[in-house]
Structures are given as C-alpha cells and as structure tokens.
C-alpha cells in the first residue's frame, strides 16, 4: 500500500522504556542527527523540524552506540513533506536460522527498510548490540540500513525478507561440554556411621582353615569424619591398624587430620612415612566439580547455521549443531593425556572453518596459578604389633608445595626430616605441546649421620 510519510521520531535514551534483548540488557539507541535550529533530522530522508522547548539537541551527532545526553526528553520532527512509503507484512528470516511470521515492515522512498521490533521478539541480538531503533507510526522499528552489520533482501512476490546479520550482533551460543556438580549443590552430611568388612578363610585338605578379617568403621557428621581400621586373624589376633579424625573445609579445599596420618613423599624423590601426628593441606577431591588440570575452551563464530565437529588426534568425539553468531565451548573433555584438539565448523552452504588447540591433561601438571600444599608432622611408626597397633618412636615431618606456573610448567618444593636427618629438593615438569613431549627434572640434597648426599635426575 502507499501513503504519505508521517513525521519521523527518534527515541532519546530515556524517552520510553528502552528496547531490550532477550537477555534483558538495553539495545543501543542512536539519536537522529542535529540540525542548526536544534531540531532533529532523519539521517537518510532529510526530514527536519524547528527546535522544541526544553533541553536542546546535541550540537553534533553522537557516535553509533552512544546514548543521547538529552535525558528523558523525547525529540520529534515537525510536519513532514509528503513522501510515499509502503507498508508490508512479511515472513522474516534472520541469518537463516531465526524465523518470524507476519512482521510489520515499512519500505522507505530511498529503499530503506524498517522492521517492527516487537514482531521480531524474542530478539536474537546480543546484549548491547548497536541496533538502531526509530519510532515510525508510533511503533518502535529497527532501521536495517542504518544498523552496521545488518543487510536485507526483500522479495515482495514471495512475501519474505531475509536479514543477514554479522555474527558480532547475535547472541553467543555457549555450551559446557563436561558439566560437573558444584560443591554448593552438595547438602551437609547428616549424622551417620557405617562399617566396611572383608572376611576370609584359608586352609587346605591337610590343615584346618584359619579365619581372618578386615574391618573399617566410619562415623561422620557434616565436615567431621572419624575413621578406624582393624584386622583379625588366628596368628596375631585382633589388631588396630589406623585411627584418624579429619575436618574438611570445602570452601577453601583445605583439610586437617589428627591421628594416624601419612607424610607423603615428593613426586620425584623422597620417602613416604606413617606418623602419629597431624596433617594439614589441600584436598581437591572435596569439590566434585574441581579439576587441577587446565580447562580448554574454543571460541569462534559462524554467519550461518552450522555443525561443529570436535576431534582429538583426528578421531571425532563430539558433534554439535550451532546457530549463527559467536560460539564458545568450555570444559572440553579429551580422551588422551595430550594431543591436538581440532574443531571443524561446517555451515549449511559447505563452508568450513578449523580451530586447533594443543592440550595436555597429565596429573603432574597443574593449571596456571593453582597452588597445592601439605604439611605433616608427628612420631614415626616403627612396627604394627599388639592389639593397639603400631608403636611410634622418634620425630618425622615432611612438607610439599606444588605450583602451576603455566599450563605446561609445574614446579614442586619438597622437604622432609627426622630427629637425625633432613632433605630438601625441587623438581619441575615441563610439557612441550607441539612435540607431545614431557620432561621432568629434580635436584635434592640431604644430611644424615652417614654424611651428605646429592641427587639429580
């Protein structure tokens, strides 16, 4: 249909509730260009009007995406010269993926296209995208030609409008490929107890059988755990093996234990000892969603609907359908300790894009910035005879500190001591991703009554 062009209007930053994306953030609204008389002028049609009372229009047009400084003032054009325009109701396709039916559309004399914002809801544009909105016939319209990154193909015969959008205008498709429960989702442990046991009988046809058993009891409540283990057999009778009281702090992933504890050795050198004492340090296993390894993410974009195929060492491990726009894959699970991760994106017209990331996920390597430590001290275990279990003599202690300097380099400091000896050493693990090589090095010194020692590996 044809009609006279009514006055064009622009929305100042607070003239009415700002149009929003489906995420709830305002779209950028560009005021119309200022005129010498303080009125407003449409950037293409040249419709001007005298200035209005109240705050004046800016002396120069703001950059695209900036908000008007006119506060809540609504600036309008005055009576407009007669122009013909065309009103249509079209089926609109955005980026070959989002379809909207019966959308109010206006074709302007200069072939510019305005599309009803309301009819396109929910909007597929990202929060903060610089989409130009004007008011026409008291309707908020998206000015396609004035919006950078938007272009239109109009087919009045078929009643369709195809909008091609730059990926930067569209919402980001995000997917966590290896979701894990959060520690915040775990309820506190109620008061409880349980017993694990294993019973056995050994013997043959010439000798009578000998019964034996292993028992492990637990008592727990919220962050506290008490554990004790026992063994029983015909020869040594009933014997306590170990008893420990432990407190966990899931928020900091720290724990301390009192009783029978283990002083661990270093990764590359040292001696592990059983002690009767106290242990304090890090325990990443408290959080089921935490991993000490580097998390790998891949980011990209596609102009058209596409299919992403994730491959490791050339073997497909995952396939995901993508809408047009930016995409982000987080926490990509990989089947091998190290290798190359490749994502091949193929859009609906057959165009392919490749994204390649070398990766390594080995227990000796921590993610960048991750710190782990353990301090243990007490009396050394000498033997495990008697009903009360081990006997302890002498002092023993050890401490280990590990730090991830980068995703490919982790360093460690380890020290241990008894009442008569001491040892100190450092070690490092380095991965060379392009070559799929892993190097380790360690240097330690010791002092005891037998003399001094040095170890390099």
ABEGO torsion letter per residue (X at the ends): XBBBBBBBBBBBAAABBBBBBAAGBBBBBBBBBBBAAGBBBBAAAGBBBBBBBEBBBBABBBBBGBBBAAEABBBBBBBBBBBBBBBBBBBBBBGGABBBBGBBBBBBAAGBBBBBAAAAOBBABBBGBBBBBBBBGGBBBBBAAABBGBBBBBBAAAGBBBBBBBAAABBBBBBBABBBBBAAABBBBBBBBBBBBBBBBBEBAABBBBBBBBBBBBBBBEABBBBBBBBBBAAAEBBBABBBBBBBBAAAGBBBBBEBBBBBBBAABEBBBBBBBBBBEBBAAABAABBABBBBBBBBBBABBBBBBBBBGGBBABBBBBBBEBBBBBGBBBABABEBBBBBBBBAAGBBBBBBBBBBBBAABBBBGBBBBBBBBEBBBABABEAAEBBBBEBBBBBBBBBBABAABBBBBBBBBBAABBBBBBBBBBBBAAAGBBBBBBBBBBBBAAEBBBBBX
